Amino acid sequence: MPTLERVLGPAGKSGAIGGLADVGRYSPAPRFRRVPGVSGSRVQRAFDGADNVRIVYDTWTTAGTPRAVVVLSHGFGEHARRYDHVARRFNDAGYLVYALDHRGHGRSGGKRVYLRDISEYTDDFGTLVDIAAREYPDLKRIVLGHSMGGGIVFAYGVDHQDRYDLMVLSGPAIAAQVGLPYVLTLVAPVVGRLMPGLPVQKLDVNAISHDPAIIAAYNADPLVHHGRVPAGIGRALLGVGKTMRQRAAGLKRPVLTMHGGDDHLTAPEGSVWLSESAPDATLKIWNGLYHEIFNEFDKELVLDEVVSWIDARL
């Protein structure tokens, strides 16, 4: 049965999302021991994806003996190096990290944020998972995705369950239809197919984190796409959300889904629905946190929870 947990924020604020008001109490995970100097180096690498699009990715290696490999998928408009602090925290826990810039994002090639089909993203992500598997065949693999990257990891994960061991989703965009007018949910797939590059949805940057430094860095980052979400990506995520509950029921791998309770960019309801459908699911709703839970003031507590969950399953 799924493990459904309501996680209270540091102020102890509680609230209800879906049916999770009374499902459990939050007890902090034990902090893992950080060893000074364990984090290794970051190296930029690349491979050629479909249509000969150059896909740039980074690896973060640990100076100690590695215990697992995390393969990470970022969100819309951003890039892998916004997760440098996440990767280094995982290094401290003994995990190697592989993270790509999706095609049309960051340092990778391709038309900016242009997507015709979700398979373009999942195929590239699968190539990176395969690279990690070839280089470290004896280590367990964790696939991790944030926001749009959560939708990508979920779509990849349900079809390739033999290629990884654990799944972690942060604020996944797997219920993009929540909050949209019904007519728009009908029209969006057509527009996304005919005009995938059409800018349609503005992203509220102030909704990513409570930390002003994160907002300022995001706005100043030349590798971030600061335009609207195009119709092609919207169509792809709507497609993932449309079948998410049915497909989640077929997940055989353990999945940890985490969401900010005050996330206004992706719907926490999607994380609830996934966790209610998947056979081996853990759900953590962080009350009071915005969309980027890895970039909130309480990010260390959030990352501790991720590491604790992974460690219990290695």
N, C-alpha and C positions, 0 to 999 in steps of 0.2 A: 504494500500500500504506500502511496506517496506520503512523505513527511512534510506536512504543511506547518510552517512556523511564522508567527508574527514577530518581527524583530522591532524592538523599540529603539527610537533614536536616543541620543545622549541625554535629552531633556526628559525622557520617559514619556513622550507624547504617544498616545495611542489613537487608533481610529480604525474604521472598517473599510476594507476594499473587497468587494464581492462578498463571499461568505467567510471571510477569514477573521472576523472580529474575535472569536473565542477559541481559536484552534490551538493555542499554545502560549507558553511563556518563553521569553528570551533569556537565555543564560549565555554569557559571553564565552566564546571559544578560548581555550588557553593560548596565550601568545607563544608562538614558536620562537625558539632560541636563535637569535641573530648572531652570526659569527663575523667579527670584523675582518675584512679582507677576503671574504669568500667569493663575493661577486667577481666575475671575470670580465671579459672584454666584449664590446659590441663590434660586429663586423658587417659591412654592407656587401650583399651579394645580389645576383640576379639570375633569372631564367627567361626563356622566350615562351610566352603563352600562345594561345590560339591567335591566328592572323599575324603571327610574328610580333606581337606586342611585347615589349620588354617589361618584365615585372621585377621590380626592385624589392628586396626583402632584407631584413636584418636578422642576425643571430646574436643572442646573448649567452655566453658560456660561463659556467661556474668553475672556479679554480679548484673546487673539491670534486669528489666523485659524484657524478650526476645520478639522480634518483628517478627522474621522469622528464618528459619533454612536453612543453606547452606550445601549441600552434595557435596563433592569435589572429583574429579578423577584426579590423577596426570599423568604425561607423562612417556614415555619409560625410563626404567632404573633407575628412581628416586623413591622417597617415599614421604609420606604425610608430614613429618616434614620439608621438604624444603618449606612448605607453612605456617610455623608457623607465620611469620609476616603478611601474608595475613589473616589468621584466626583471629589474634588479632586485626587487623584493622576492620574486620567484627564484632568482639565482641564490639569494640568501637561504631559501628553503631547500636548495639542491636541485631545482628544476632548470633545465635548458629551455630557452625560448626562441621560437621562430615566428616572425611577424612580417607580413607583406604589406606593401602599398597596393591596394586594389587597382586594377587598370583604370586609367582616367583619374587617378588620385595621386597626390604627393609626387614622388620621384618617378613613378611608373609611367610608361607610355600610354598611348591611346587618347582619344578625344575626351576632354574633361567631363567627368561625371556622366558619360554617355553610356547607356545600357539598353540593349535590345532584348536580352533574356537573362534570367537569373543564372543560367548555366555558365555564362561567361565568367561570373564571379566564383561559382562553386567549382568549376574546372580548375581555375588558377589556384584556389585554396587547396583543392585536392592534390595538385602537383606539389605544393609546399609540404603537405602532410606526407606525401610519398618520399620527398627528399629527406625529411626528418626520420622517416622509418628506415630508409636505406643507411643513413649515417649512424643511427642508434637503434638497431633492430631489437635489442634486448630490453629497451626501456618502455614503460607504459606511456601512452600518448594521450594528452588531454587537449581537446579542441575547445577554444574559448572565443566567444564573439560578443561584441558590444553593439547595441542598437541595430543599425542595418547589418553590421557584422554578425549579430545574433541571428538574424533571419537567414543569412548566408550559411552560418554554421549549422543551424537547424536543418535547412534544406539539404546541405551536404550530408549531415549526420544520419538522417533517416534512410538515406540511400547507400551509405557506405559504412555500415556498422562494424565491418571487419577491419577497418583501417584505424580505429582509435579505441580507447578504453573508457574515457570519461568525457562528459560534456559540461561546460560551464557557460551560462548565458547571463549577460549583464544588460538590463534594460532592453531586451530584444524587441525588434520591430516585427512582431509576429501577429499583431492585431491592428494593422494600420487602418482598418475600416472603422474602428471605434472613434466616435466623435465627428465622423464625416457625414455630410448629408447623404441620404440614401441615393439620390439622383447622381451624385458625384461618384459613388461607388460603382454605379452602373456605367457611367461614361468614361471613367478613368482608364479601364482596360483598353478601350477602343482608342482613346487619345494616345495612350502610352505605346500602343502598337504602331499607329500611323505616324506619330510625331514624338518619338522617344526623347528627343533633345529639348522639347518645349519646357521652359521653366514654369513651374506651377505653384509650388508651396514654399513660402518663406520660412526660414529657420530662426526661431527666437533665441539668439545667442545667450541672453541673460537667463535662460531657463536651463543651461547646461550645468551650472554649479553655483553655490552660494559664495564661493571664493572669488573676490574681485581680481586677484592675481591670475586666476585661471581664465577669466573672461578677457582680461587685457592681453594675455599671451595668445589666446585663440585669435583675437582680432588682429594681432600683429604678425601672426604666423604666415609667411609667404607660401608655405606648402598647403595651407588650408584653402579649400574652395569656399568663397564667401557669398556665392550666389544662391539662387533658389534650388529646391529639389526638383529635378526634371521629371517629366511624365513617365519616362521609361523605368526609372527606379521605383516610382510610386506604383506603377503597374506590377512590377516584379514582387514588391513586398505585399501588395494586396493579394497576389496569387499565392504567396506563402501562407498568409493568414487565412485564406479561404479554406484550405484543407488541413490547417495546422492541428486541430483537435483530433481528427481522424488519424492523421499520420503519427501524431505523438503517441497514440495508443500502441503503435508498433515498435516503439523504441525499446530496445533490449539493453541498452547501456544506461548506467546511472547518469542523471542530469541534475545539476544545481542551477536553479534560476533565481536571480536576484534582481530587485527592482526598487528604485526610489519611490517612496509612497507619494511624494509630491512631484512626480515626473509628469511634465506637461508636453513632452515631445513624443514619447511612446507610451502606450496604454498599459498600466500595470495589470489590467484585466487579462491581457494576453498571457502574462506569466502565470496568473492564477489558472487560466484554462489549460495551459500546457501541463502544469503540475498536477492538475486533477485528472488529466488523461494519460500521462506517461506512467508506466508501471513502477519505475524506481526513480522517484522525483523528490527533490528537496527544494522548497520554496522559502525565500527570505525576502520580506518586504521591509525596507528600511524607512520607517516613518520619518517624515520631515526632509528627506534627501531629494535632490533634484535628479536630473537624467544621468549625469556622469558620476556614478557612485564611487568610481576610482579616483575622482578629482574633487571630492568634497572634503570639508575639514576633517571628517571622520574616516578618511580613506584608509588609514592604517588598520582600524578596526574591521573595515570591510575586507581588506586583503587578508587579515588574519583569519577571517571566517572562511575565505576561499581555500587558503592553505590547509586549515584544519580539516575541511571537508575532503580535500584531495588526499591528505596524509592518511586519513582513516580508510582510504580505499586503495592504497598502493600495496 
